Amino acid sequence: MKLQQTTPTKAAADSAYPNRNPIKKGMSGLLKLLLLAYSLITLYPLYWLFISAFKTNQDFFNNPYGLPEVWMKENIIRAWDLGNMGRAMINSTIVTVTAVVFTIVLSILAAYVLARFQFRFKKVVISLFLAGMLIPIHSTLVPLFLMMKEMGLLNTYGALILPYTAFELSIAIFLGMAYMSSIPREIEEAAMIDGNGWWGIFGRIILPLCSPIIATISILAFLRFWNDFSFALVFINSQELKTLPLSLSLFSDGFGTDYSLTMGAMAIAVIPTIVIYLILQEQIMKGMVAGSIKG
């Protein structure tokens, strides 16, 4: 006589534990509400910035959290003209894009070597790169200023591009190594059997697979470079080379701040970062979690 083993069906399981599904649904709903509340709290400063950009100074102080009584579109136009933000945005774009490209190229190549190859003193090299994340960036302003002066790089784009790239490489290499360690080595072995060399494997296989982490490194570097104030303040004195953070400081002095123009200028400056994030958000999410999954 053949015995047949039966497995409990979903209906039987639900009848055995009648309170399980309601509890699960309740916890799921509570979690969604908490995430919704957190997202609203996170987005509120951005909402406040944009509504404040269209207020007068009097309206800004009398009604700081409400909608403008009169929508002052002139704030955006005046901020753009007075702060010479067109030129400042071009300067920030040149510096930021160039530094991001250098960071991606150097960090991905270094991460590939450190993640996939074995050589002497590898751990020492990795430790040196990781130690770079422990250096307080602003403590290097004085020696960097003296170095830039001796090299004749003050008041040039290179005075910003080179330090930006150098200080971003540590975190970029760390993220790249973590991501590449999750790529199966069997892919490289199969490509090598097909006749690809190391450069062919890197360019045709590894690099396309690294698009999520490249997007993550890009947005992190973009935000850091685009919003930097201290390096630009110390290394750039020419009005023609001022970046956006320096142009924002023109609306505030020792005697007061024109909040309507300041908010208008900040609203203009934040738009590129929002656009870049919206374009790369899917790849960024993949890059942030992929390094935690092996195989």
C-alpha positions as CSV (number, residue, x, y, z in Angstrom):
1,M,0.0,0.0,0.0
2,K,1.5,3.3,-1.1
3,L,1.1,6.2,1.2
4,Q,0.8,9.7,-0.2
5,Q,2.2,12.6,1.8
6,T,0.0,15.6,1.6
7,T,1.2,19.2,2.1
8,P,-1.0,21.7,3.8
9,T,-2.7,24.1,1.5
10,K,-2.8,27.9,1.9
11,A,-6.4,27.8,3.0
12,A,-5.6,25.1,5.6
13,A,-2.6,27.2,6.9
14,D,-4.7,30.3,7.1
15,S,-7.4,28.4,9.0
16,A,-4.8,27.0,11.4
17,Y,-3.4,30.6,12.0
18,P,-6.4,32.8,11.6
19,N,-4.7,35.9,13.0
20,R,-1.5,35.7,11.0
21,N,-2.6,37.5,7.8
22,P,-4.4,40.4,9.6
23,I,-1.3,41.0,11.7
24,K,0.9,40.9,8.7
25,K,-1.3,43.3,6.7
26,G,-1.4,45.6,9.7
27,M,2.4,45.6,10.1
28,S,2.8,46.2,6.4
29,G,0.3,49.1,6.4
30,L,2.0,50.6,9.4
31,L,5.4,50.3,7.7
32,K,4.1,52.0,4.6
33,L,2.7,54.8,6.6
34,L,6.0,55.3,8.4
35,L,7.8,55.4,5.1
36,L,5.3,57.8,3.6
37,A,5.7,60.1,6.7
38,Y,9.5,59.9,6.4
39,S,9.5,60.7,2.7
40,L,7.2,63.8,3.3
41,I,9.6,65.0,6.1
42,T,12.5,64.5,3.8
43,L,10.9,66.4,0.9
44,Y,9.5,69.2,3.0
45,P,12.8,71.3,3.0
46,L,12.8,71.2,-0.8
47,Y,9.2,72.3,-0.9
48,W,9.9,75.1,1.6
49,L,12.9,76.3,-0.5
50,F,10.8,76.5,-3.7
51,I,7.9,78.4,-2.2
52,S,10.3,80.7,-0.4
53,A,12.0,81.5,-3.7
54,F,8.8,83.3,-4.8
55,K,8.3,85.4,-1.7
56,T,9.2,89.0,-0.8
57,N,11.4,89.5,2.2
58,Q,8.5,90.8,4.3
59,D,6.3,87.8,3.3
60,F,9.3,85.5,4.1
61,F,9.4,86.7,7.7
62,N,5.6,87.1,8.2
63,N,4.6,83.8,6.7
64,P,7.6,81.5,6.6
65,Y,5.8,78.2,6.1
66,G,2.8,79.2,4.0
67,L,2.4,79.9,0.3
68,P,3.4,83.3,-1.0
69,E,0.8,86.0,-0.9
70,V,2.1,87.3,-4.3
71,W,4.2,85.0,-6.4
72,M,7.4,87.0,-7.1
73,K,8.8,85.4,-10.3
74,E,11.1,88.4,-10.5
75,N,13.2,86.9,-7.7
76,I,14.5,84.1,-10.1
77,I,15.3,86.6,-12.8
78,R,17.0,89.1,-10.5
79,A,19.0,86.4,-8.8
80,W,20.2,85.0,-12.1
81,D,21.3,88.5,-13.3
82,L,22.8,89.9,-10.1
83,G,24.7,86.7,-9.2
84,N,25.9,86.2,-12.8
85,M,24.6,82.7,-12.3
86,G,24.8,81.8,-16.0
87,R,28.6,82.0,-16.0
88,A,28.8,80.5,-12.5
89,M,26.7,77.5,-13.7
90,I,29.0,77.0,-16.7
91,N,32.0,77.0,-14.4
92,S,30.4,74.6,-12.0
93,T,29.5,72.3,-14.9
94,I,33.0,72.3,-16.3
95,V,34.6,71.6,-13.0
96,T,32.1,69.0,-11.8
97,V,31.7,67.0,-15.0
98,T,35.5,66.9,-15.5
99,A,36.2,65.8,-11.9
100,V,33.4,63.2,-12.1
101,V,34.8,61.7,-15.3
102,F,38.3,61.5,-13.8
103,T,37.0,60.0,-10.6
104,I,35.0,57.3,-12.5
105,V,37.9,56.3,-14.9
106,L,40.5,56.1,-12.2
107,S,38.4,54.5,-9.5
108,I,36.9,51.8,-11.7
109,L,40.3,50.8,-13.1
110,A,41.8,50.7,-9.6
111,A,38.8,48.9,-8.2
112,Y,39.1,46.3,-11.0
113,V,42.7,45.6,-10.2
114,L,42.2,45.4,-6.5
115,A,39.1,43.3,-6.6
116,R,40.2,40.7,-9.3
117,F,44.0,40.4,-9.1
118,Q,46.4,39.1,-6.5
119,F,49.8,40.8,-6.1
120,R,52.3,41.6,-3.4
121,F,51.4,44.4,-0.9
122,K,47.8,44.4,-2.1
123,K,46.4,44.8,1.4
124,V,48.8,47.7,2.0
125,V,47.5,49.4,-1.1
126,I,43.9,48.9,-0.1
127,S,44.7,50.2,3.4
128,L,46.2,53.3,1.9
129,F,43.1,54.0,-0.2
130,L,40.8,53.4,2.8
131,A,42.9,55.6,5.0
132,G,42.1,58.4,2.6
133,M,38.6,58.4,3.8
134,L,39.8,59.3,7.3
135,I,41.6,62.5,6.3
136,P,39.6,65.6,7.2
137,I,39.4,67.4,3.8
138,H,39.4,70.9,5.2
139,S,42.5,70.4,7.2
140,T,44.4,70.2,3.9
141,L,43.4,73.6,2.6
142,V,46.5,75.5,3.7
143,P,49.1,72.9,2.3
144,L,47.0,72.6,-0.9
145,F,46.9,76.3,-1.3
146,L,50.7,76.5,-1.0
147,M,51.1,73.6,-3.4
148,M,48.7,75.2,-5.9
149,K,50.6,78.5,-5.7
150,E,53.9,76.8,-6.4
151,M,52.5,74.9,-9.3
152,G,50.8,78.0,-10.7
153,L,47.3,76.5,-10.6
154,L,45.5,79.1,-8.5
155,N,42.6,80.7,-10.3
156,T,42.3,77.8,-12.7
157,Y,39.8,75.0,-13.2
158,G,42.6,72.6,-12.3
159,A,42.8,74.0,-8.7
160,L,39.4,72.5,-8.1
161,I,39.4,69.5,-10.4
162,L,42.5,67.8,-9.0
163,P,41.7,68.0,-5.3
164,Y,38.1,67.0,-6.0
165,T,39.2,63.9,-7.8
166,A,41.9,63.0,-5.3
167,F,39.6,63.2,-2.3
168,E,36.7,61.3,-3.9
169,L,38.9,58.4,-5.1
170,S,39.0,56.6,-1.7
171,I,35.2,56.2,-1.4
172,A,34.8,55.5,-5.1
173,I,37.4,52.7,-5.1
174,F,35.8,51.2,-2.0
175,L,32.4,51.1,-3.6
176,G,33.8,49.8,-6.8
177,M,35.7,47.0,-5.1
178,A,32.6,46.0,-3.1
179,Y,30.5,45.8,-6.3
180,M,33.0,44.0,-8.4
181,S,33.5,41.3,-5.8
182,S,29.9,40.3,-6.3
183,I,30.5,39.6,-10.1
184,P,31.1,35.8,-10.6
185,R,34.6,35.0,-11.8
186,E,33.1,32.3,-14.1
187,I,32.1,35.1,-16.5
188,E,35.7,36.2,-16.9
189,E,36.9,32.6,-17.3
190,A,34.4,32.0,-20.1
191,A,35.4,35.3,-21.8
192,M,39.0,34.3,-21.6
193,I,38.3,30.9,-23.2
194,D,36.6,32.9,-26.1
195,G,39.9,34.7,-26.7
196,N,39.5,37.9,-24.8
197,G,42.4,39.5,-23.0
198,W,42.2,41.4,-19.7
199,W,41.4,44.7,-21.5
200,G,38.7,42.9,-23.5
201,I,37.2,41.4,-20.4
202,F,37.2,44.7,-18.7
203,G,35.7,46.7,-21.6
204,R,33.2,44.2,-22.9
205,I,32.0,42.5,-19.7
206,I,33.0,44.1,-16.4
207,L,32.4,47.8,-17.4
208,P,28.8,47.2,-18.7
209,L,28.0,45.2,-15.6
210,C,29.3,48.1,-13.4
211,S,26.8,50.6,-14.7
212,P,24.8,50.7,-11.4
213,I,27.9,51.4,-9.3
214,I,29.2,53.9,-11.8
215,A,25.8,55.8,-11.5
216,T,26.1,55.7,-7.7
217,I,29.7,57.0,-7.7
218,S,28.6,59.7,-10.3
219,I,25.8,61.1,-8.2
220,L,27.8,61.0,-4.9
221,A,30.7,62.8,-6.6
222,F,28.4,65.2,-8.4
223,L,26.7,66.3,-5.2
224,R,30.0,66.8,-3.4
225,F,31.6,68.8,-6.2
226,W,28.6,70.8,-7.2
227,N,27.9,72.0,-3.7
228,D,31.5,72.6,-2.5
229,F,32.2,76.1,-1.2
230,S,35.4,76.0,0.8
231,F,37.8,74.8,-1.9
232,A,36.3,77.3,-4.4
233,L,36.6,80.1,-1.9
234,V,40.2,79.5,-1.2
235,F,41.5,78.6,-4.7
236,I,39.4,80.9,-6.9
237,N,39.6,84.7,-6.8
238,S,38.7,85.5,-10.4
239,Q,35.1,86.6,-10.9
240,E,35.1,84.8,-14.3
241,L,35.8,81.5,-12.6
242,K,33.5,81.6,-9.6
243,T,31.3,78.6,-9.1
244,L,27.6,78.5,-8.0
245,P,28.3,78.3,-4.3
246,L,30.4,81.4,-4.5
247,S,27.7,83.2,-6.5
248,L,25.2,82.4,-3.8
249,S,27.3,84.1,-1.2
250,L,27.0,87.4,-3.0
251,F,23.4,87.8,-1.6
252,S,24.6,87.8,2.0
253,D,27.1,90.2,3.6
254,G,28.1,91.4,7.1
255,F,25.1,93.7,7.2
256,G,22.2,91.5,6.2
257,T,20.8,88.9,3.8
258,D,18.4,89.3,0.9
259,Y,16.4,86.1,1.6
260,S,14.2,86.5,-1.4
261,L,17.1,86.6,-3.8
262,T,19.1,84.0,-1.8
263,M,16.2,81.5,-2.0
264,G,15.7,82.2,-5.7
265,A,19.4,81.6,-6.4
266,M,19.4,78.4,-4.3
267,A,16.3,77.1,-6.2
268,I,18.2,77.6,-9.4
269,A,21.3,75.8,-8.1
270,V,19.5,72.8,-6.8
271,I,17.6,72.0,-10.0
272,P,20.6,70.2,-11.8
273,T,21.1,67.9,-8.8
274,I,17.4,66.9,-8.8
275,V,17.5,66.2,-12.6
276,I,20.7,64.1,-12.3
277,Y,19.2,62.1,-9.5
278,L,15.9,61.5,-11.3
279,I,17.8,60.2,-14.4
280,L,20.1,57.9,-12.4
281,Q,17.9,56.9,-9.5
282,E,17.2,53.3,-10.7
283,Q,20.9,52.6,-11.3
284,I,21.8,54.2,-8.0
285,M,19.5,51.9,-6.1
286,K,21.0,48.9,-7.9
287,G,24.5,50.0,-7.1
288,M,23.8,50.6,-3.4
289,V,22.5,47.1,-2.8
290,A,24.4,45.0,-5.3
291,G,27.7,44.9,-3.3
292,S,25.9,43.2,-0.4
293,I,25.0,40.1,-2.6
294,K,27.5,37.5,-3.5
295,G,27.3,35.3,-6.6
